[in-house]
Amino acid sequence: MESSQRGALGLVRLVACCLIIVGLLDAGLYITQYVGLYSRFQHHHGPRPSLHIVRIILDFIPVIAGLAIVIKARAVAEWVSNLIE
């Protein structure tokens, strides 16, 4: 493997890991916000806040994209190295 291909593979893996981390952080922040709201409303006997499943699914889209990039990392790295050259 040439140095340009190794660099492209490292770049692709970095981008994939960043996508996974951003997706997990976004979904985790939404879930912890819901848990905090639920614990506040539990004491007041008011209407319970709803957990939006669609929002969580949309927050996990970067995670799925990152996993797909990790699986196809070598092919994407070859494509990127061809673009660079």
ABEGO torsion letter per residue (X at the ends): XBAAAAAAAAAAAAAAAAAAAAAAAAAAAAAAAAAAAAAAAAAAGBBBBBBBAAAAAAAAAAAAAAAAAAAAAAAAAAAAAAAAX
